[in-house]
Amino acid sequence: MDSWHAANVPSLPGHGPELYLTNTATGELTRAAAGPAATLYACGITPYDATHLGHAATYLAWDLLVRAWRDAGHEVTYVQNVTDVDDPLLERANRDHEDWRELATREIAMYRTDMEHLRILPPTNLVGAVEALPLIEQLNQVLADRGALYEVDRDVYFSRAADPGFGAVSHLDPAAMLALCAERGGDPDRPGKKDPIDPLVWLAARPEEPSWASPFGPGRPGWHVECAAIATSYLGRVFDVQAGGSDLIFPHHEFSASHARVAFADGAPVDGIRAFARCYVHSGMVRLDGEKMSKSLGNLVFVSRLVADGVDPMAIRLAIMSHRYRTNWDWTPAGLAAAQHRLAVWRAAVHRATAGPGSAAGDAGSVPTAGPGSAAGDAGSVPSAGSVLAQVRERLADDLDAPGALGVVDRWADAVSAAPELPAGSGPAALLVRDTVDALLGVAL
């Protein structure tokens, strides 16, 4: 399916350092790209509701990853799926008396628009589950040939016992696995299964539900095998990074990796890995009033609603980036207000610095001169644009430290705002800072 339009990314002098990410599977900082080509698979939306801030925070994190990779000189291939047929989508369509295809089409269009508003760079390939059915069927056949599948009343399950490495992503004990399986779409209580947490790879056709022909009978694919098939088909048996929200660690990412390990068991290791991702990276959950923001709870803040209410999408980006991507955090009006203030200070500083030599403090208007958490006049001399670029690059290379990168720009903007007079040459320097913020942080000033 079509992706969305990419924002222009300014060119910056030189290259950034290699990026290191916290690998969920090992708990260690891991070099994100093994070679000149960098490959990323990010789990996408199930399109039954508009993009909420939990989605936005997750995809913004991978946007920073892609920007940092490209800045370091890597050729990036980024694949994202869209689960455009699944139980939640069908349930919502049935509830609203709407055709499931029309619901999915409308919500995917909204998602594209929201991503463009936030200037999130599009994936190289945006792949729907429906269009990937031949790939899923191929992988299911390989798993069947390896004796890893079995039937329960025409539904086809994957046996986790077929994978000696099962558990290598989440490192959970059996009780935790069982509880999360029940909570996150599994059916551990179904009679006839070899193991309670074994997942479906093919759901036999149900009355009044969509289905497709297959060697396994008419039906539709399971969720975990969908991502395993798309990722390995587009990126190869081994790729650099599997990314998603922390709620996907188990069972989704555990089983996607397990499917791939069993399917490609005979392959020679690549960088010590036999199949699937070298690095597993997960974003934290966004909460509202202390509760995880989720469709099931109905406590959602939508990107489209914020934009319709007149909120600058760049302020939304800044509000999200004020938190480390791996942490859980709360969306609050105060946090948005702080981001709006920060955006105004940055824009005022660029405006003042590009207004010409001798520009005096306050020329940019009545915008407060102090950035979030700083005091006016504390900044001292204005940091060089080259040092701003180097430090922003350094912060992003350290496990996508976006708050640290924002602090670098804050110090520059506060110094520009506080300086009694700016010297000649401030204009070109400010343009480099502006381009740094645009290219690496995705914020248009």
HELIX and SHEET records of a PDB file:
HELIX    1   1 LEU A   53  ASP A   71  1                                  19    
HELIX    2   2 ASP A   87  ARG A   95  1                                   9    
HELIX    3   3 TRP A  100  HIS A  117  1                                  18    
HELIX    4   4 LEU A  133  ASP A  145  1                                  13    
HELIX    5   5 ARG A  160  ALA A  162  5                                   3    
HELIX    6   6 PRO A  174  GLU A  183  1                                  10    
HELIX    7   7 TRP A  223  LEU A  235  1                                  13    
HELIX    8   8 SER A  246  LEU A  248  5                                   3    
HELIX    9   9 ILE A  249  HIS A  253  3                                   5    
HELIX   10  10 GLU A  254  ALA A  263  1                                  10    
HELIX   11  11 VAL A  303  ALA A  308  1                                   6    
HELIX   12  12 PRO A  313  MET A  321  1                                   9    
HELIX   13  13 PRO A  333  ALA A  353  1                                  21    
HELIX   14  14 ALA A  385  ALA A  397  1                                  13    
HELIX   15  15 ALA A  402  ALA A  418  1                                  17    
HELIX   16  16 SER A  426  LEU A  441  1                                  16    
SHEET    1   A 2 TYR A  20  THR A  22  0                                        
SHEET    2   A 2 LEU A  29  ARG A  31 -1                                        
SHEET    1   B 5 ASN A 125  GLY A 128  0                                        
SHEET    2   B 5 GLU A  75  VAL A  82  1                                        
SHEET    3   B 5 ALA A  37  ALA A  42  1                                        
SHEET    4   B 5 VAL A 238  GLY A 245  1                                        
SHEET    5   B 5 PHE A 276  SER A 283  1                                        
SHEET    1   C 4 LEU A 149  VAL A 152  0                                        
SHEET    2   C 4 ASP A 155  PHE A 158 -1                                        
SHEET    3   C 4 LEU A 200  ALA A 204 -1                                        
SHEET    4   C 4 GLY A 219  PRO A 221 -1                                        
SHEET    1   D 3 GLU A 291  LYS A 292  0                                        
SHEET    2   D 3 VAL A 286  LEU A 288 -1                                        
SHEET    3   D 3 TRP A 329  ASP A 330  1                                        
END                                                                             
